[in-house]
Amino acid sequence: MRPTVPFWSWAAKRSKDAFRKQSKIDNYRSRAAYKLLELNQKHRFLKKGYGVIDLGFAPGSWSQVALKAVGTEGFVTAVDIQNVSPPQGVFPVYGDMLDPQTQTKILEAFRQHRQEPIKRELVVDTVLSDMLHSTTGIRIRDHAISMDLCNSAFQLAKTFLRPGGFFVCKYYMGSEEREFQKSLMEVFKRVYIEKPKASIKESREAYFVCLGRK
Ligand SMILES: C[S@@+](CC[C@H](N)C(=O)[O-])C[C@H]1O[C@@H](n2cnc3c(N)ncnc32)[C@H](O)[C@@H]1O
């Protein structure tokens, strides 16, 4: 019988395959869904009616989780460099987040998709980034590319987030993370580093969870 505690609190003790199997049962596009579910259960950055930008959405399990959490009154705009169909109800923007033009594309997408006054279009509640490049195995290089992705997500968060808003950002551990964390702390009231249970222990990924944009 399924225990009543959250799935990820017992699955991690079994095997990483437990998350993959469960994602098939729960109809998530990948096991990454459980990372977001766990982070959100702890920090509550996805709520009914929220507007969310999901960076690096493909294949789409974070968008699925976000869409369910925000409901029909909220919206999810999802960005990826890959041309993957998003989950139904999620509005896609295709582009490279390292290209400054992509931010303009996102703004355009808001204009087309949301028929509201321009003032509202610039304000979202939560920016998620699960972006990661194909890692090379060379730690310094993988860390440097990841920090570039984090910085592009942070720039976007500063442009689009309302005061009090939230920013969740995956990074590949390395020497520049402290400096990046300091920049986050200038913009957000609280900044946490998290390693959710569905994240493979040996992997060097972790997440900044930033609460309360100043
Ligand atoms: C780990 S996957 C994200 C998984 C996703 N959160 C989910 O739940 O299905 C990382 C994604 O980041 C995207 N990505 C990597 N570099 C990018 C870039 N420069 N611009 C936009 N997306 C990028 C990749 O294409 C990939 O789809």
PDBQT file of the ligand as one rigid body, heavy atoms in Angstrom, charges set to zero:
ROOT
HETATM    1  C1  LIG A 301      17.016  19.323 -17.125  1.00  0.00    +0.000 C 
HETATM    2  S1  LIG A 301      16.156  19.858 -18.533  1.00  0.00    +0.000 S 
HETATM    3  C2  LIG A 301      14.713  20.580 -17.815  1.00  0.00    +0.000 C 
HETATM    4  C3  LIG A 301      13.676  19.589 -17.373  1.00  0.00    +0.000 C 
HETATM    5  C4  LIG A 301      12.340  20.235 -17.116  1.00  0.00    +0.000 C 
HETATM    6  N1  LIG A 301      12.375  21.130 -15.976  1.00  0.00    +0.000 N 
HETATM    7  C5  LIG A 301      11.252  19.220 -16.869  1.00  0.00    +0.000 C 
HETATM    8  O1  LIG A 301      10.750  19.157 -15.745  1.00  0.00    +0.000 OA
HETATM    9  O2  LIG A 301      10.874  18.519 -17.799  1.00  0.00    +0.000 OA
HETATM   10  C6  LIG A 301      17.077  21.278 -18.981  1.00  0.00    +0.000 C 
HETATM   11  C7  LIG A 301      16.518  22.053 -20.147  1.00  0.00    +0.000 C 
HETATM   12  O3  LIG A 301      17.253  23.285 -20.276  1.00  0.00    +0.000 OA
HETATM   13  C8  LIG A 301      17.247  23.617 -21.653  1.00  0.00    +0.000 C 
HETATM   14  N2  LIG A 301      18.300  24.593 -21.950  1.00  0.00    +0.000 N 
HETATM   15  C9  LIG A 301      19.645  24.404 -21.875  1.00  0.00    +0.000 A 
HETATM   16  N3  LIG A 301      20.297  25.493 -22.277  1.00  0.00    +0.000 NA
HETATM   17  C10 LIG A 301      19.355  26.412 -22.629  1.00  0.00    +0.000 A 
HETATM   18  C11 LIG A 301      19.415  27.733 -23.136  1.00  0.00    +0.000 A 
HETATM   19  N4  LIG A 301      20.589  28.327 -23.376  1.00  0.00    +0.000 N 
HETATM   20  N5  LIG A 301      18.268  28.395 -23.376  1.00  0.00    +0.000 NA
HETATM   21  C12 LIG A 301      17.064  27.790 -23.147  1.00  0.00    +0.000 A 
HETATM   22  N6  LIG A 301      16.944  26.528 -22.662  1.00  0.00    +0.000 NA
HETATM   23  C13 LIG A 301      18.075  25.846 -22.407  1.00  0.00    +0.000 A 
HETATM   24  C14 LIG A 301      17.483  22.277 -22.329  1.00  0.00    +0.000 C 
HETATM   25  O4  LIG A 301      17.101  22.324 -23.682  1.00  0.00    +0.000 OA
HETATM   26  C15 LIG A 301      16.647  21.331 -21.483  1.00  0.00    +0.000 C 
HETATM   27  O5  LIG A 301      15.379  21.144 -22.052  1.00  0.00    +0.000 OA
ENDROOT
TORSDOF 0
